[in-house]
Amino acid sequence: QVHLVESGGGLVQAGGSLRLSCGFSGSSFSDHYVAWFREAPEKGREVVAAISGNGGSRYTVGAWNDRFSISRDNTKNTAYLQMNDLKPEDTAVYYCAAKAAPIGAVRMTDAYDIWGRGTQVTVSS
């Protein structure tokens, strides 16, 4: 049974940085696409970034690609989301998701069948 556990969230001032981690328990991590989604109050869950199993293909939402960066270390079964220059509107619960290849549209929540429980990120002004 595969599990995902997010960590690294917390309270940060505007302009600060956080690095979220997504720990994968199970085998064949490198066979899985991984994505980060976020869900703010009264908003739907939206994709932030996604990365292929070998890290060779990455996608970040255009509005954030100058501040957010996804990466992975397959030797540690961990994916990361580096977030810089955080803004109050980045406040949300951030979720890690995974899917063994092949995958559909990486921006869509229903492309993923493994989800973590989320980690809260709060950015104060």
N, C-alpha and C positions, 0 to 999 in steps of 0.2 A: 504494500500500500504506500503510495507516494504522498508525502505531506510537504507543504510549503509553510515556512515561518518567516514573517517579516520582522525586522528590528531596525532601530536607528531613528525612529521618529521622536518627536518631542516639541518643546516650545523654543522658538528662536525669534530673534528680533528681525525686522525687515532689513534686507541687505545681507543677512547671514547665509550660512550654508549648512546643509545636512547631507549625509550619505546614508541612504537606506540599503539594507541588505535583505536578501531573500535566500534563505537556506532551504535546500532541496534534500529531502530524505528519501532515498530509494535508489534504484539503479538507472543507469543510462541517462544521466543528466544531460550529456552532450547531444542526445537525440531529441531534446525538447526545446522548442521555442519558449521564450520567457518574455512576459510583458509586465509593465507597471500600468495600473489604472488608478484613478483617484475618484473619490465621491465626496462632494461638498454637500452641506445641508441643503435640502430642497433642489438638488441637482442630480441628474443621472450619473451613472458611472461612465467615465470617459477615459479613453486610452491616453497615456502619456508617452510611452516609448515601448519598443519591442526589439528583440534581438534573436537571431537564429542560433541554432545549436552550437555551431563552431565560432560564433561571434562575427562571421564575415559579412552578415547583412544586418543593418540596424535601421530602425525607423524611430524618429522622434517627431511629435507634432510640431508643425512649422512655427507656431507661435512661441514655442518654448525651446527650440533647438539651440538657442544661444545661451540658455541657462541650465538646461537639464541634459544629462548624458547617461546612457545606459551602457553597462559593461557586464562581463561575466568572467569567472575564473572556474573553469571546469575541473581543475585539480582540487578545488575546495567545494564543489557542488553549490556554488553561491553566485547569485546575480546581484548587481548593484544599480542604484539610481543616485547619481551625484546631482545635487540640486544647489545651484548658486544664485546669489542675488535674489533671495526669496522675498516674496511680496505677500501682503495679507490675503490676497485672493488665491494664493496657493494653499491656504488652509483647507485641509480635507483629510479624510482617511485614505491612505495609500495602500493598494492591494497588489500583491504579486500573483501572477497567473502563469500557467504552463500548459503546454500541449505537445505531445510527441508528434514528430513530423509524420505525414504531411499536415499542413494547416491551411485553413481558409484565409479569410481576410484578417490580417493581424491586428487591425484596429477594432475588431468587433469582439464584444464580450463573449458571444457564443462560439467563438473560435477556440476557446480554452475550456478544458475540462478539469483542471486542478487549480484550486484557489487557496490562498492563505486567508487568515482572519483579519488582516489589515493592521496598519500602524498609524496612529494619529500624528499628523503634522499640524502645528499651530504656529502661525506667524503673526507676531504682534507688531503694531505700527509704532 
